[in-house]
Amino acid sequence: MKPIRVGVDARPLTAPLSGVSRVISRVLEHFPDRNRFVFELYASRPPHADFGELTRLPHIRWMEGRGPLASRAGLWFNFSLPRQLRRRPVDLFWGSQQVLPPWLPRATPAVLTFYDLVLYFFPETMRPLARLQQRMVMHYSVHRARSIYSISQQTSDDMQRRFGFPAARAGVALLGYEPQPRPPGRLRKQMLRELQRRLGFKPDANFILAVSTIEPRKNYGLLLDAWLQYRAGAGRATLPLVIAGRRGWESPEFYARLDRARAETGAVFTLEGLSDRMIDLLYETCAFFCMPSLYEGFGLPLLEALCHRKPALVSDIPCFHEIGGDHAEYLPPEDPIAWSAALAAYAKLARKGKLGRVKFPVNEWNWARTARVYHEAFLAALNEPG
């Protein structure tokens, strides 16, 4: 039987592991029908070392772009890739990064993955060039797609309302969780020592953790305000606040506030450039987790924290309910007083060793489930039997 050739927007796989590249790689790694499907991964540069094993799988082919535009990924995607796909059409194209290449051959069905509507809800958090590029192709991509699979029901509902996309052609492919292999004893001790060096204390269920890029929609200003209010009442018993994530852009005033809080209290920390293993160790050793976002398309750090059985304080937004259900506490994202009270209550329990572990259904959240959704979506787009 002739294999089904699926073209994939693989540009995220040319950089270190990120949220989008994690989705692409995990779906391909866990895809259930490798004998029937061949995935042709299109990018203008070689794959990053993080995806070396993926590109060696027998059902994966790396299709590296050439030509004068190859050094500019956006231009290559919009001008060079369409010509390449017209010369050698694929059976199906997976728009794995929320957009499709312009002038995709009319006979080629397309499935789109939709992550969020930051472009429309929080455009100021995007770089101007990225904002312009997405606006140029977003409307076309949505209406060109045969079906669209969002990473949460909230995102799917928002997308349908925004673009008038038919519900019958919209679906949800929730993300998965894959535990990190536990490092050998000696390596784990080295990692703990490195965290202790950067924090100034031994991490042992004695700090509050937040994980994500520091940018306005993550609402870290509220979390810092709430933590400072909590500290005013707790004094020396205050649990430190650790934020793991790179500094985004367009937030110089907040970065200055963070730096002042660190200097004045000695108990606010931002950790950048951490490996997945180091972030995993932070989840393991924190007292509890916080995520005060104003908006998310899904909220992978919340899933990761709950899969580590950690109690979580999060914003009362729909996608967090989809993940946490009854296993997290939801707070208004614009109420620092409520957050301060919750921080104080959780910290008090943590200090007494009474906070406990969350009974979260970890096994239900796996990438094999996500891959099966895409397998069915691809077959439906091709009008192929399962």
ABEGO torsion letter per residue (X at the ends): XBBBBBBBBAAAAABBBBAAAAAAAAAAAABABAAABBBBBBBABBBBAAAAAAAABAABBBBBBBEAAAABAAAAAAAAAAAAAAABBBABBBBAAGBBBBGBBAABBBBBBBABAAAAABAAABBAAAAAAAAAAAAAAAAABABBBBABAAAAAAAAAAAGBBAAABBBBBBBBBBBBBBBAAAAAAAAAAAAAAAGBBBBGABBBBBEBBBAAAGAAAAAAAAAAAAAAAEAABBBBBBBEBBBBGAAAAAAAAAAAAAAAGABBBBBGBBAAAAAAAAAABABBBBABABBABGAAAAAAAAAGBBBBBBBBAAAAAAAEAABBBBBAABAAAAAAAAAAAAAAAAAGAAEBBBBBAAABBAAAAAAAAAAAAAAAAGBBX
